[in-house]
Amino acid sequence: MQKTTIFIIFFSLAGLLWAEGPWKIHLHCPEEKIDLRLDLYEESIEVPGLEAFGPMNGYMDGNIYGVWYVVSFDIKDDKHATVTIANDLGSEDQKLTLAQTSDSTYQLKFLGYNTVKRAQGKKLVKIPSELIMKRQ
């Protein structure tokens, strides 16, 4: 009886983790202090400052200028995805790729000209074109 109970609990928890999927994640870049929250399966994430638009597929914020929300995406497989984000004004967009390099580490690369910036002193400066993101 005890083995059966443990077996049921184990597979119930495993099912919940599997149902979440590899592209429902919260990533953080400790070096740049940037967060990326994604749910590429459904629009379930409230974007700070854009709550009036309802849930979206995700956003990027932290040590950057403004909040960038997910506009579109393409899941290549369980370890690779392409995401397009736009700033909170809707005036700029940026395409990026995400590649899972280990269980808890992802490499984010901005494609083309990098428009995501941060305030440094009284200037806006570009953040690095490649970031190492850790799963939270």
C-alpha positions in Angstrom: 0.0 0.0 0.0 2.8 2.4 0.9 4.7 1.7 -2.3 1.5 2.3 -4.4 0.9 5.7 -2.6 4.5 6.8 -3.2 4.3 5.7 -6.9 1.1 7.7 -7.4 2.5 10.8 -5.7 5.7 10.6 -7.7 4.0 10.3 -11.1 1.5 13.1 -10.2 4.3 15.5 -9.5 6.2 14.4 -12.6 3.1 15.0 -14.6 2.7 18.5 -13.3 6.4 19.3 -14.1 6.1 17.8 -17.6 2.8 19.7 -18.3 4.6 23.0 -17.6 6.9 22.4 -20.5 10.4 23.8 -21.3 9.1 27.2 -22.6 7.1 28.2 -19.5 10.1 29.7 -17.6 11.5 32.5 -15.5 15.1 33.4 -16.5 17.5 35.8 -14.8 20.8 37.2 -15.9 22.8 38.0 -12.7 25.5 40.0 -14.5 23.1 42.4 -16.1 20.2 42.1 -13.6 17.7 41.3 -16.3 14.7 39.0 -16.0 12.8 37.2 -18.8 9.5 35.6 -18.0 8.0 33.4 -20.7 5.0 31.2 -21.3 5.1 30.3 -25.0 2.1 27.9 -24.6 -0.6 30.3 -23.6 -1.1 34.0 -22.8 -0.9 33.7 -19.0 1.6 36.4 -17.8 0.5 39.9 -16.6 3.0 42.4 -17.9 3.8 45.2 -15.4 2.4 48.5 -16.6 0.5 46.8 -19.4 -2.2 45.0 -17.3 -4.9 46.7 -19.4 -3.9 44.6 -22.4 -4.5 41.4 -20.5 -2.2 38.4 -20.1 0.6 38.0 -22.7 3.2 35.3 -23.5 5.9 37.1 -21.4 8.1 40.0 -20.9 11.7 41.2 -20.2 12.5 43.8 -17.5 15.0 44.7 -14.9 18.1 46.8 -15.5 16.8 47.9 -18.9 14.9 50.9 -20.1 11.2 50.1 -19.9 9.5 46.8 -20.2 9.7 44.7 -23.3 6.8 42.3 -24.0 6.6 39.2 -26.2 5.0 40.0 -29.6 5.6 36.7 -31.4 7.6 33.5 -31.1 8.6 30.4 -32.9 9.5 27.2 -30.9 12.1 25.3 -32.8 12.3 22.4 -30.3 12.6 21.8 -26.5 15.9 23.6 -26.5 15.6 26.4 -29.1 13.2 29.2 -29.6 13.0 32.6 -31.4 11.2 35.4 -29.7 10.3 38.9 -30.8 9.8 41.5 -28.1 8.6 45.1 -28.3 9.1 48.0 -25.9 6.3 49.2 -23.8 5.7 52.1 -26.2 5.5 49.8 -29.2 8.0 52.0 -31.0 10.8 49.4 -31.3 11.0 45.7 -31.5 13.9 43.2 -31.2 14.2 39.6 -32.3 16.2 37.2 -30.1 17.1 33.5 -29.9 17.1 31.4 -26.8 19.1 28.1 -26.6 19.1 25.9 -23.5 22.8 25.0 -22.8 22.2 23.0 -19.6 19.3 22.1 -17.2 19.3 25.6 -15.7 21.3 27.8 -18.2 20.1 29.5 -21.4 22.0 31.6 -23.9 20.1 34.6 -25.2 21.3 36.3 -28.4 19.8 39.4 -29.9 19.6 39.2 -33.7 20.5 42.1 -35.9 20.9 45.6 -34.4 20.3 45.5 -30.6 17.7 48.1 -29.6 17.4 47.0 -25.9 19.1 49.6 -23.8 19.6 50.6 -20.1 20.1 53.9 -18.4 23.7 54.6 -17.4 24.1 58.0 -15.9 22.2 60.3 -18.2 22.7 58.1 -21.3 21.0 55.1 -22.8 23.5 52.4 -23.6 23.0 49.1 -25.4 23.1 45.9 -23.2 25.4 43.1 -24.4 24.2 41.2 -27.5 24.6 37.9 -25.7 23.4 37.1 -22.2 23.7 34.0 -20.1 20.4 33.5 -18.3 19.8 31.2 -15.3 16.5 29.4 -14.7 14.8 30.7 -11.5 
